[in-house]
Amino acid sequence: MSGTLNKVMLIGHLGDEVKMHYFEGGNCVGRFPLATNETYTNRQTNERVTNTEWHNIVVRNKGAEICEKYLSKGDKVYIEGRLKTRKWTDDKGLERYSTEIHCNDFTFLTTKKESGSNTNSSQAAPQKAEIPAKPISKPSEEGAEDDLPF
């Protein structure tokens, strides 16, 4: 295989609100931290141990605006994207590196409002249905008469 692959899939909780940065020309970038957890039982002490890993998520343009509007701290989200390492210089003139997940697809799994309150879940469902993360493609007319059971 001569190709390479740079793909990341994460399910986690937002650690903070989405921070937006707007540029000339109408483009924008949203950034937020995402926490993923790993839980296991220590065999020696029989104690449950949880390790949290933090990821820096970067979303661009329309996706960033959707995330800013609907996501808040504590919400659970599925993120799909690629790793990118950025080099920058800090205030003291030292070169620093940051590894980020550049998101190209996302799905909202739960919101803090849904999981934290006992309200009717049908109230939140239409809001999720209005914001598809990916455009839904329409089937072509030639495939409309398939004998598929689904």
Phi and psi in degrees as a GROMACS rama.xvg file:
@    title "Ramachandran Plot"
@    xaxis  label "Phi"
@    yaxis  label "Psi"
@TYPE xy
-95.1483  -13.5535  SER-2
-83.1322  171.792  GLY-3
-126.088  167.077  THR-4
-138.878  131.125  LEU-5
-128.791  91.8002  ASN-6
-138.49  135.926  LYS-7
-128.952  134.986  VAL-8
-128.078  124.387  MET-9
-132.582  145.141  LEU-10
-124.776  121.909  ILE-11
-161.388  -172.964  GLY-12
-112.842  139.853  HIS-13
-64.6976  133.901  LEU-14
-92.5336  -10.1675  GLY-15
-163.593  172.946  ASP-16
-69.7997  158.754  GLU-17
-72.7467  125.748  VAL-18
-98.4841  121.844  LYS-19
-99.8692  144.166  MET-20
-130.524  124.434  HIS-21
-106.4  145.013  TYR-22
-121.166  163.923  PHE-23
-63.676  144.326  GLU-24
94.5128  -1.97054  GLY-25
92.0228  -4.74623  GLY-26
-76.7449  155.287  ASN-27
-148.506  161.954  CYS-28
-133.898  134.657  VAL-29
-112.244  139.617  GLY-30
-130.276  140.633  ARG-31
-157.867  152.1  PHE-32
-85.0595  143.506  PRO-33
-124.565  130.8  LEU-34
-103.99  129.559  ALA-35
-116.972  145.164  THR-36
-118.656  146.127  ASN-37
-125.178  124.675  GLU-38
-120.607  134.914  THR-39
-148.394  167.003  TYR-40
-104.944  125.1  THR-41
-68.9351  121.361  ASN-42
-66.8966  -29.4646  ARG-43
-77.7905  -39.0541  GLN-44
-107.435  -5.73987  THR-45
55.9481  26.1744  ASN-46
-98.2072  138.276  GLU-47
-78.6453  130.303  ARG-48
-118.527  133.33  VAL-49
-119.472  125.3  THR-50
-108.923  131.759  ASN-51
-109.329  131.241  THR-52
-111.976  134.471  GLU-53
-104.981  136.731  TRP-54
-125.223  138.764  HIS-55
-93.0265  116.086  ASN-56
-102.319  136.357  ILE-57
-124.088  124.852  VAL-58
-123.697  141.149  VAL-59
-112.371  151.065  ARG-60
50.5805  -123.055  ASN-61
-60.5353  -39.9393  LYS-62
-60.4462  -39.2498  GLY-63
-65.3089  -41.4046  ALA-64
-65.0199  -38.8412  GLU-65
-65.984  -44.1098  ILE-66
-61.6436  -43.3297  CYS-67
-61.9928  -39.3653  GLU-68
-71.8818  -40.2231  LYS-69
-107.931  -19.0698  TYR-70
-100.636  146.697  LEU-71
-144.923  169.363  SER-72
-52.0941  130.748  LYS-73
97.9652  -15.6283  GLY-74
-68.271  147.017  ASP-75
-97.2326  132.582  LYS-76
-144.263  148.346  VAL-77
-98.7448  128.49  TYR-78
-121.699  135.896  ILE-79
-129.055  133.907  GLU-80
-174.29  -152.069  GLY-81
-136.52  155.265  ARG-82
-80.164  139.258  LEU-83
-143.817  130.414  LYS-84
-102.753  129.781  THR-85
-111.389  137.706  ARG-86
-106.541  132.408  LYS-87
-147.926  166.227  TRP-88
-111.071  128.997  THR-89
-82.985  -176.09  ASP-90
-62.5224  -26.9231  ASP-91
-90.7306  2.65472  LYS-92
86.1087  8.56098  GLY-93
-86.7267  140.999  LEU-94
-77.1727  131.211  GLU-95
-126.074  159.967  ARG-96
-128.363  141.382  TYR-97
-130.573  132.146  SER-98
-101.985  127.796  THR-99
-124.629  159.149  GLU-100
-103.112  112.975  ILE-101
-87.1792  106.688  HIS-102
-78.4159  131.983  CYS-103
-119.232  -5.23788  ASN-104
-156.925  145.035  ASP-105
-151.029  156.516  PHE-106
-138.773  128.554  THR-107
-77.722  124.046  PHE-108
-95.1136  -55.1878  LEU-109
-142.097  152.78  THR-110
-111.2  157.998  THR-111
-59.8383  -37.1623  LYS-112
-63.6742  -39.9052  LYS-113
-67.1417  -50.8875  GLU-114
-78.5681  -24.3492  SER-115
-89.5323  -18.1523  GLY-116
-118.734  164.634  SER-117
-101.605  32.0779  ASN-118
-76.3027  165.989  THR-119
-63.1495  123.656  ASN-120
-69.0589  -16.7424  SER-121
-71.7026  -17.7949  SER-122
-70.7349  -33.2436  GLN-123
-85.5685  -23.3598  ALA-124
-60.6166  -44.905  ALA-125
-61.2365  -34.1459  PRO-126
-63.3774  -40.4525  GLN-127
-70.1252  -34.2498  LYS-128
-70.4407  -24.858  ALA-129
-76.2011  -16.468  GLU-130
-120.922  70.0977  ILE-131
-65.9315  137.133  PRO-132
-73.7845  -27.9437  ALA-133
-123.817  144.33  LYS-134
-63.6778  139.879  PRO-135
-88.6069  122.781  ILE-136
-83.3531  143.576  SER-137
-88.7138  141.009  LYS-138
-67.4746  145.69  PRO-139
-72.019  159.144  SER-140
-69.2401  -28.0913  GLU-141
-67.8179  -31.8504  GLU-142
-88.3546  2.93564  GLY-143
-70.6352  -22.6186  ALA-144
-103.65  24.9133  GLU-145
-65.2857  154.671  ASP-146
-94.1528  31.6589  ASP-147
-74.5592  140.614  LEU-148
-77.4281  -2.69871  PRO-149
